Amino acid sequence: MTFLLVVVAAAVSSVHSFEVTKDAAKEASAARWLTTQSTWGTLTTRPEKAFFGQDGDVETNDLLAVVLPFAADETNEGRIFFYLMGETHLHDSSLTLSQAALNTELLAVPGCGTPESAVDPQDPRCIKLTIAGSIHPCTATHDVGPNCEDIGWKALLEKHPTMAYWPVNHDFRVHEFVVQDSLWMIGNFGGASVLSPDEYRQAKAAEHVIAGGEAVTPTTIPAADKIVPKWNNFATRARWITHHSKWSTIATVAAASNAAETTSSSSVFGNIRSIADGVDLSTSTGRPLFYLPDADALAVNMKANDNHIVISLSEASLAERVSEGRPCGGQELPLCAQVALYGKAVPVEFNRDIATQFQHTHPLASWMAEGGSHMSGSYYTLDISKVVILDYFGGFHEVGVDDYLNTNLSSMLESGVSQTTMNPPSWFSGHLIVWMMAGFLLGWLVSRYSGIHSTTGAQYRTVPDATKTSETMEMEVDAEA
Ligand SMILES: *[C@@H]1O[C@H](CO)[C@@H](O)[C@H](O)[C@H]1NC(C)=O
């Protein structure tokens, strides 16, 4: 009897101490593991001039979110590199990563971890990491680390071999994301960890194994769901991405007084949230629902920012776009569309409809279908003020909010997307940039696939189209692929 009591007491105290004092070295190793394993993340920033052809959103204090490929070099202190056009300086930026992006066979569930032990992307055990810092081109030698160009290019090529074929005339250059401020991370129960840049640099990557998750069977996506709306059908494509997205980065401007809650001096902050937009195409509204505890750093900052947020969504997180285990049809991010929804978060009362949506879209997070977690919090949706979509290497394209909201995806259920044609947008005809993009893409695809076509299987095809140009790309999925 005495023996039993001792065991119970020991177990209780060890759980308790684990939750209160996290092992900082272990947390830093997990952060290093996530950055070095990841191939893409959401960069949230407040640029001084247009970035990717997108101006910051005025309502959100010029907040801007872009999903970008990157590479972190484990052998060089986890230094982080981007391949961006021109010479870009971005201060006050944050890079947000989710462990749920790593295992593409679990994207459909959605699950984070392994099929043997998976949790929902919003589960505290699935790492959510936001790194604060600034981006500079390697040419700005005083702002970046030593041998930036050599180390950065090598790291980028290792993660993204196709970058070697990105066209020189687009002036892509290696940039370093300099980790300047604290790293904010949730990877376990017991709240967020804040790591110093030094703790991150000195850590050694160690896999973050998810304990106590559920065993899941990876789902097979029906062929019809893999059909992607045409790239120039902007509103439909954007809605399709929103509907299929199971999680996203939600970001806001960090209030100076709340800086300690997030990362020391950065002015933007993002966190990963599980989202739901209807149970199927016919019930999609285009306005994602999410749950946020009041104590969450995102909630605190969002409230200080009049609830202005940006929800960024990427096809890189969609099971519908996975091909042979690789995201975006294995085609790298530039050919994978992304959407940013700007607006105000509005609290919504939990009801049966919300429960049904989360039950359907987040089977591993039963608490989200039951009114939330034990902490006080709220469900929110977005009062949308601006929708932008980015596809290809060109800039963002603004989608009319009404077009976006009034699109009904039901027609895709019967006829398939290839039937949902629309007139080419007026800017298309004769727009020099568009012609350049089309030509460039064709060249890029040819160089990308000419050697390995037979082994990878093409996801896209070039379709001669007399109404546009003989070299226009059509974003249609090959039936065989
Ligand atoms: C879309 O249209 C279908 C068929 O007309 C309808 O049943 C459905 O309710 C509509 N969806 C929305 C979200 O309005």
PDBQT file of the ligand as one rigid body, heavy atoms in Angstrom, charges set to zero:
ROOT
HETATM    1  C1  LIG A 501     -24.732  26.288 -53.461  1.00  0.00    +0.000 C 
HETATM    2  O1  LIG A 501     -25.685  25.853 -54.367  1.00  0.00    +0.000 OA
HETATM    3  C2  LIG A 501     -26.343  24.636 -53.992  1.00  0.00    +0.000 C 
HETATM    4  C3  LIG A 501     -27.209  24.178 -55.163  1.00  0.00    +0.000 C 
HETATM    5  O2  LIG A 501     -27.866  25.232 -55.766  1.00  0.00    +0.000 OA
HETATM    6  C4  LIG A 501     -27.147  24.880 -52.726  1.00  0.00    +0.000 C 
HETATM    7  O3  LIG A 501     -27.798  23.711 -52.315  1.00  0.00    +0.000 OA
HETATM    8  C5  LIG A 501     -26.170  25.321 -51.644  1.00  0.00    +0.000 C 
HETATM    9  O4  LIG A 501     -26.863  25.635 -50.455  1.00  0.00    +0.000 OA
HETATM   10  C6  LIG A 501     -25.358  26.527 -52.085  1.00  0.00    +0.000 C 
HETATM   11  N1  LIG A 501     -24.315  26.745 -51.090  1.00  0.00    +0.000 N 
HETATM   12  C7  LIG A 501     -24.229  27.838 -50.376  1.00  0.00    +0.000 C 
HETATM   13  C8  LIG A 501     -23.148  27.871 -49.349  1.00  0.00    +0.000 C 
HETATM   14  O5  LIG A 501     -24.972  28.800 -50.511  1.00  0.00    +0.000 OA
ENDROOT
TORSDOF 0
